[in-house]
Every structure is written in structure tokens, then in C-alpha cells.
Amino acid sequence: MIFSKIYIIHENDEWTVHLTKRLEELNLPYELWHLNQGIVDLTTAPPEGVFYNRMSASSHTRGHRYAPELAGGVLSWLELHGRTVFNGTKALRLELSKINQYTALQASSINTPKTIAAVGSEQIILAAKKLGKTPFITKHNRAGKGLGVQLFQTIEALETYVNGPAFEDPVDGITLIQQYIQSPDAYITRAEFIGGKYLYAVRVDTSEGFELCPADSCQIGDAFCPVGEEPAMKFEVKEDIDVSWVERYEAFLQANKIDVAGIEFIRDANGEVYTYDVNTNTNYNADAEAKAEKYGMLELAKFLGTALEKSKVHA
């Protein structure tokens, strides 16, 4: 039998250690591929095993500017050789661009907030005028952790921001102007999926702001994620969401070859649902999971272990 293992493609040790702990608990062989730097040797074949991509759109905030580009090359190499890859090139394409996310969601008849993308300060302001809705928000096209999200009540306020020193230049140069959807109860819902199947949903309190990273590192002082006085209540595992939405999201994930993801949506005062984020580098909140006794990383480790056994059988 060919020796094989689970390979985790990533660029953030803090976000990955929770998964490796679970893999160790289950006595599953694994290897980390940290792609802040490296090579893609197209003259050789990849090792045997299963490969799970956890590359993040926010890698540049940790000094890993080109890790996603390198990951894209590695994933193409793996897929060329027919390796079992979870969250492969198509998933990475959506992770790195909200434009790609929204077009894919709309192709699956899933409603998204009205959005206009722009490059250049004048075009950002023009896009806001063209949107024709106030208030509105800006966000980065390639983001993660709520990067670049700002709420504006007027075009004039946007002009001051865009032309001032506080403006955050997106890593890919693309700023999104988006319809602001207000939840009457100040929360959003994040539905988690593993193996393309629904696991659970989390109710996330948005009263403190838009940057909603659920990872443990964010809860202990990450500069990009707010820390509340009661962090356990900021993220709360809730009862199952409507089955029709589960079915729609699962079909969307299948159509886009996404195996592991957190999908965020919000409901407005009229009850209309808007889906606005697909996070293929999903993290789980330890406090919320402990309270609900549901553990995403454990289920993910089990999923990867099952896939590894299947790959051995077919080797």
C-alpha cells in the first residue's frame, strides 16, 4: 500500500493548530505546507494523499502577500495529477475575490446586496453615486476579517474618506461600494459546511462592528477583530436554519467545487435574505462550540480522515 497522508495548505499557524490538534487526537498522519514561500516543481509528481486548502484572502495582513498566488499554482499542479483536493482552484478563486463570489452566488439564484466595484478614487465616488442608495458600505474585493468595511451615510463623507489619509488601499486595488443591509436585531448568520454538507449555523452579534473573524486569535486581541466584554455571546451556535436555504447553499457549494466553507447572510426588516460572504478558509469559535457541544475542526478532521482512507483503497 502506498503511504499517504493529509496535506494542509495554509499560511497562518494560529488558525491551523486547532485542526492539527484534532488530527493528532484521531491519530491521522498529516503534513503542513506553509506557502508564504516555496516552489512548484512542474517536472515532478505530487506525493500521494489528500490535500486541503486553507489559504486566506487576508494573508497580506500577515506579511504573506504572494501566498495565495503560490497556492493557486500548487493547487493547479495537484489537480493536474489527479490528487484528491478539497477547496481547490475554483474555491480559491472565490476566496480571493468578492466579485467572483457575488457572480457565482447570483448564478445560483442566491440574492446578494447591490454592489459596484471600482478602481481609482474618482471611480469609487462615481460608483457610490451610481448605486443611488444611502447609507452604503465600502469593502475590499480581496479581504477577509472585514477588511476595508466602512459605513457611510453620505457621498460627501465617502469623498472625505477616499481623499484622506485614513483610506485603506485594497491589496488588489478594487474597492466595492455596496448596499447597506440593516438587521433589525443587529446580527448576521454564518452557516458552516464540511464536505459540502451543512454542519451548524452561528448567530453573530454585529452591534460592535463589521469585522467578524471567529478565530480564537481574533478573540484575544487581533487588531482586525473587535473584542466584546462577553465574547461567548458574540458568536452563538443556533438552531438549524431553514432547510430550503441549506439546500440552496449546498447546491451552490457543489456547483463551485467548494468542500469547506462558512457562508454569511443577513435578513433585513422586511425578512429578505441577502448573502454577502463565502469564506473558504473557515474558522470556528471555541466558546460558542463548547457551549453547544459541536466542534467544527473535529468534524473536519474526521472528514479528511475518511477521505484519506478512501484514497488508499483506490491507490
C-alpha positions in Angstrom: 0.0 0.0 0.0 1.3 3.5 -0.9 2.0 5.6 2.2 -0.1 8.8 2.1 -1.1 11.5 4.5 -3.2 14.6 4.8 -1.6 17.8 3.5 -2.8 21.1 4.8 -2.1 24.1 2.5 -2.1 27.3 4.5 -0.2 30.5 5.6 -1.4 31.0 9.2 -0.2 28.7 12.0 -2.6 30.2 14.6 -5.6 29.3 12.5 -4.3 25.8 11.6 -3.2 24.5 15.0 -6.8 23.8 16.0 -7.1 21.4 13.1 -3.8 19.7 13.6 -4.7 19.0 17.3 -7.8 17.2 16.1 -5.9 15.2 13.5 -3.5 14.2 16.3 -6.4 13.1 18.5 -7.6 10.9 15.7 -4.0 9.6 15.0 -4.2 10.8 11.4 -0.9 11.4 9.5 -0.5 14.9 8.2 1.9 17.5 6.9 1.7 21.3 6.8 2.5 23.2 3.7 3.0 26.8 4.8 3.1 28.7 1.5 4.5 32.1 2.4 7.3 31.0 0.2 8.2 27.9 -1.8 8.4 26.3 -5.3 6.1 24.5 -7.6 8.1 21.8 -9.4 6.2 21.0 -12.6 8.8 18.4 -13.6 7.7 16.1 -10.7 4.5 14.5 -9.5 3.0 15.4 -6.1 3.1 13.0 -3.2 0.2 10.6 -2.6 -2.5 11.7 -0.2 -5.4 14.2 0.2 -4.9 17.9 0.1 -6.9 20.5 2.0 -6.5 24.2 1.0 -6.9 26.8 3.8 -5.3 29.7 2.0 -6.7 33.0 3.2 -7.6 36.2 1.4 -6.3 38.2 4.3 -2.8 36.7 4.1 -1.3 40.0 3.1 -2.2 41.4 6.5 0.3 38.9 8.0 3.1 39.8 5.5 2.3 36.9 3.2 1.5 38.9 0.2 2.1 36.2 -2.5 1.0 33.1 -0.6 -2.4 32.9 -2.4 -0.7 33.1 -5.8 1.7 30.4 -4.9 -1.2 28.3 -3.5 -3.0 28.7 -6.8 0.0 27.2 -8.6 0.3 24.4 -6.2 -3.4 23.5 -6.5 -3.3 23.5 -10.3 -0.3 21.1 -10.1 -2.2 18.8 -7.7 -5.3 18.8 -9.9 -3.2 18.1 -13.0 -2.0 14.9 -11.4 -5.5 13.9 -10.2 -4.8 14.2 -6.5 -7.8 14.5 -4.1 -8.0 18.2 -3.4 -10.5 19.9 -1.1 -11.2 23.6 -1.8 -9.1 23.6 -5.0 -8.5 26.2 -7.6 -12.2 27.1 -8.1 -12.7 27.6 -4.4 -9.5 29.7 -4.1 -10.8 31.9 -7.0 -13.8 32.8 -4.9 -11.9 33.2 -1.7 -9.7 35.9 -3.3 -12.5 38.0 -5.0 -15.9 39.1 -3.7 -16.8 40.0 -7.3 -16.3 36.3 -8.1 -18.3 35.3 -5.0 -21.3 37.5 -5.9 -21.4 36.5 -9.6 -21.3 32.8 -8.5 -24.0 33.3 -5.9 -26.2 35.1 -8.4 -25.6 32.3 -10.9 -27.1 30.0 -8.3 -30.1 32.4 -7.9 -28.9 33.5 -4.4 -29.7 37.1 -3.6 -26.7 39.4 -2.8 -26.6 43.1 -1.8 -26.4 45.5 -4.8 -22.7 46.0 -5.4 -20.5 48.1 -7.7 -16.7 47.5 -8.0 -14.3 50.4 -8.7 -10.6 51.1 -9.1 -9.4 54.6 -8.5 -10.6 57.3 -6.1 -12.8 59.1 -8.6 -14.4 55.9 -9.7 -15.1 54.9 -6.1 -17.1 58.1 -5.6 -18.8 57.7 -9.0 -19.8 54.1 -8.1 -21.4 55.4 -4.9 -23.4 57.9 -6.8 -24.4 55.2 -9.3 -25.5 52.9 -6.5 -28.0 55.6 -5.5 -28.6 54.2 -2.0 -27.7 55.6 1.4 -26.4 54.6 3.7 -23.9 52.3 2.0 -20.7 50.5 2.8 -17.3 50.1 1.3 -15.3 46.9 1.5 -12.2 45.4 -0.1 -12.7 42.9 -3.0 -9.9 40.7 -1.7 -10.4 40.9 2.0 -11.1 38.6 4.9 -11.7 39.6 8.6 -13.9 42.5 7.5 -11.0 44.5 5.9 -11.9 47.8 4.5 -15.5 47.7 5.7 -16.8 51.3 6.4 -20.3 52.6 6.7 -21.2 55.9 5.1 -24.3 58.0 5.4 -23.5 60.4 2.6 -21.5 60.7 -0.6 -19.6 63.7 1.0 -18.4 61.5 3.8 -17.1 59.0 1.3 -15.3 61.7 -0.6 -13.6 62.8 2.6 -12.5 59.3 3.4 -11.3 58.4 -0.1 -9.3 61.6 -0.4 -7.9 61.5 3.1 -5.1 59.7 4.9 -7.4 57.1 6.5 -8.2 55.5 3.2 -7.3 51.8 3.1 -5.9 50.8 -0.3 -7.1 47.3 -1.2 -4.4 44.8 -2.0 -5.8 44.2 -5.4 -6.8 47.8 -5.9 -10.5 47.0 -6.1 -13.0 48.7 -3.7 -16.6 47.6 -3.5 -19.5 50.0 -2.9 -22.3 48.0 -1.5 -25.9 48.5 -0.4 -26.1 48.6 3.4 -28.4 45.9 4.8 -29.5 46.6 8.3 -30.6 43.8 10.5 -33.4 44.9 12.9 -31.8 42.7 15.6 -28.1 43.6 14.9 -26.9 40.2 13.9 -25.9 38.1 11.0 -25.9 34.3 10.5 -22.9 32.2 9.4 -23.7 28.7 8.1 -20.9 26.2 8.3 -20.4 23.4 5.8 -18.0 20.5 5.8 -17.7 18.1 2.9 -20.3 20.3 1.2 -22.9 19.4 3.8 -24.4 21.7 6.4 -22.9 21.4 10.0 -24.4 24.2 12.0 -25.1 27.9 12.0 -23.7 30.7 14.2 -25.6 33.8 15.2 -23.1 36.7 15.2 -23.7 39.9 17.1 -22.8 42.9 14.9 -23.5 45.6 17.3 -19.8 46.3 17.8 -18.9 46.5 14.1 -18.4 44.6 10.9 -15.1 42.7 11.5 -16.4 39.3 12.4 -13.5 36.9 12.5 -14.5 33.9 14.7 -11.0 32.5 15.2 -9.7 32.3 18.8 -6.7 34.5 18.0 -9.2 37.3 17.0 -10.9 37.0 20.3 -7.8 37.7 22.3 -6.8 41.0 20.7 -6.3 40.7 16.9 -6.2 44.3 15.7 -8.7 43.5 13.0 -11.4 41.9 15.2 -13.3 43.6 18.0 -13.3 42.0 21.4 -16.5 42.3 23.4 -16.9 42.1 27.1 -18.8 38.8 26.6 -17.1 37.1 23.7 -19.0 33.9 24.3 -22.2 35.7 23.3 -20.8 37.4 20.2 -20.8 34.0 18.5 -23.6 31.7 19.4 -24.5 28.4 17.7 -28.1 28.5 16.9 -30.8 26.1 15.8 -30.8 24.8 12.3 -31.6 27.4 9.6 -34.4 26.9 7.1 -33.9 23.7 5.2 -34.6 25.5 1.9 -31.5 27.7 2.5 -29.4 24.7 3.4 -30.3 23.0 0.1 -29.6 26.2 -1.9 -26.2 26.7 -0.2 -25.2 23.0 -0.6 -26.1 23.2 -4.3 -24.1 26.4 -4.7 -21.0 24.8 -3.0 -21.3 21.7 -5.2 -21.5 23.9 -8.4 -18.4 25.7 -7.4 -16.4 22.7 -6.1 -16.2 24.1 -2.5 -16.0 21.5 0.2 -15.5 23.5 3.4 -16.9 27.0 3.9 -18.7 29.4 6.1 -21.5 31.3 4.3 -22.7 34.6 5.8 -26.1 36.1 5.3 -28.3 38.8 6.8 -32.1 39.3 7.0 -33.5 42.9 6.7 -36.5 44.4 8.4 -38.8 43.0 5.6 -37.5 39.5 6.1 -35.5 39.4 2.8 -32.3 37.4 3.0 -29.0 38.7 1.5 -25.9 36.5 1.2 -22.7 38.6 1.2 -19.7 36.4 2.1 -18.3 33.0 1.3 -15.3 32.1 3.4 -13.5 29.1 2.2 -10.9 29.4 5.0 -13.4 29.0 7.7 -12.6 29.2 11.4 -14.8 28.2 14.4 -15.4 30.0 17.7 -14.3 27.9 20.6 -16.6 29.5 23.2 -19.7 29.0 21.0 -18.8 25.5 20.1 -18.1 24.4 23.7 -21.5 25.8 24.8 -23.3 23.9 22.0 -21.0 20.8 22.2 -20.5 20.9 18.4 -16.9 21.0 17.1 -16.2 22.1 13.5 -12.5 21.2 13.5 -13.2 17.7 14.9 -15.8 17.1 12.1 -13.3 18.5 9.6 -10.6 16.1 10.8 -13.0 13.2 10.6 -13.9 14.2 7.1 -10.3 14.4 6.0 -9.5 11.1 7.7 -12.4 9.3 5.8 -11.1 10.8 2.5 -7.6 9.6 3.3 -8.8 6.0 3.8 -10.8 6.2 0.5 -7.7 7.4 -1.3 -5.7 4.4 0.0 -8.3 2.0 -1.2 -8.2 3.5 -4.7 -4.4 3.8 -4.9 
